[in-house]
Amino acid sequence: MSQSLIVFEPSGKINYSFNNKISGFNEHIASIVNETYNELETNFFTTSSNQKRFYSYKRDRRYASLFFDIVTTVDSEKIKQTLIGILKTYTKITEDHDEDDEETERKVKKLIDYQFNQLMKYKQTEKPATKGIETPLSTVSSNSGTSTPNKQKTGASTKKMRKWDGDQMVENSGDSQVLDFSNKNESSNSDNRVYNDQLKVDPTAFSKDNDLVLVQELNDILADDDDDEEEEESANTKSGGFFGKVTSYFGSSINIDEVSKKFLDQLITKNIAPPTAKIILDKIKNKLGNKQGVTIAMYKQTMVEELTKILTPNVSTDLLYEIKDRSSSGKPYVISVVGVNGVGKSTNLAKLAYWFLQNNLNVLICACDTFRSGAVEQLKVHVNNLQKLNNSSSSESKIDIFEKGYGGGDHVVATAKSAIQHASTEHYDIVLIDTAGRTHSNAKLMTPLKKFGDAANPDKIIMVGEALVGTDSVEQAINFNNAFGNRRNLDFFIISKIDTVGDLVGTMINMVMATKVPILFVGTGQTYTDIKRLSVKTVVDMLMN
């Protein structure tokens, strides 16, 4: 693994470098000059070339840039905050001392290297997912027991292994447990020691203060909020970028139709479906059509208000309050998670479980994905991991899995009902029901959802949608929302893999506008704490940049 960092000025002067790998930044700097970069947020840029991922942040006409030479799963927000801290550190120290002074150089190196190395340590705890496959966060098993009530794996319900023999697939009579890595009693080996590192989580993820704990001198520098005006810099004042060009072209007064065409292209490039983008712009035109002297600033503000209105939920999303209020009644709160194949249902269900555990709630995970081979074992891995994390904390909560093996539609319904009854008997606060992934356009696969919803009658149905899916998200959201019949609809979305799309976050707009269902969380990575509440302002800023 290789990585490098530079601090430089637009003139080309290099103020500081880490690893001295300056030549690798040439193409990235050229993309900044030519405005061919991807702007994640104001003054925060990213590009990729030669199997490297570059990030830059601009502050006080100075840039800090870094690159990784392999695919990174580090949250871009952590990268941005690190680059901001590095620029503040360099500016603060060099403005008070001669930057060519030997002592100043040592201090700059010490504090900047510390911040950069902290980011690298965080990166090394991440385990990149196999492309196209929903992988478990770890295969470490817990030493604590997990019960599998009413487990049935005999007779017709037994899942037989198959393998290729020549040009045909045949049943394998060998040991059916060979690929099951979910056994809580598996022996310790070198692989387990490696995977043990993957159980690390961010202990501050669910608190308001998520800053790194740094040396005191660095804390003082980063806590200094002077000269932070660039964070509030209006896009209209930028010399480049979309709004700057539109303003200079149309002057103080604009032609609404012409500007709408420009904005239509802007929204479509952010993964908003063309019909959805057109609806948004028609609303803006109707609001501004009768006004005289409409400026680009007025148009932009109207669009910000419209996008904010779309993403702001019109129902309460205080899920924790509802669950804790229910817990006093002794009846478990039931949440079902649905979605298309491969979007990350099981992983995001596990993230929800960890969040509930941190709030001292007892969680029972029900394995109702009884169609996909290995789905039950994957949930066992998550539960083992969560038990291990829970046992190492001061939490008094508990988590376990309820599974009855593999089977068809009736088996799924029976499993869900039995899990809810078991949760009531054993005093669990929450039942999280995993379901099989299904193609939204296949009516045969979608039809069983109504029967499942009627039988299990969950308190909330959450759909996991993938940020990468783009304009197809409209049809996905509509089909899943309608699949439960007239009596039930989706209650929330979780948008997964949001850390992989940069500012192309139009999927959120597509799904919310198509269904009027609010977004509960966004998934930002692969660890159990990589789940965040939706920041409407951040998403709107990304769409407007």
Disulfide bonds with the S-S distance in Angstrom:
none
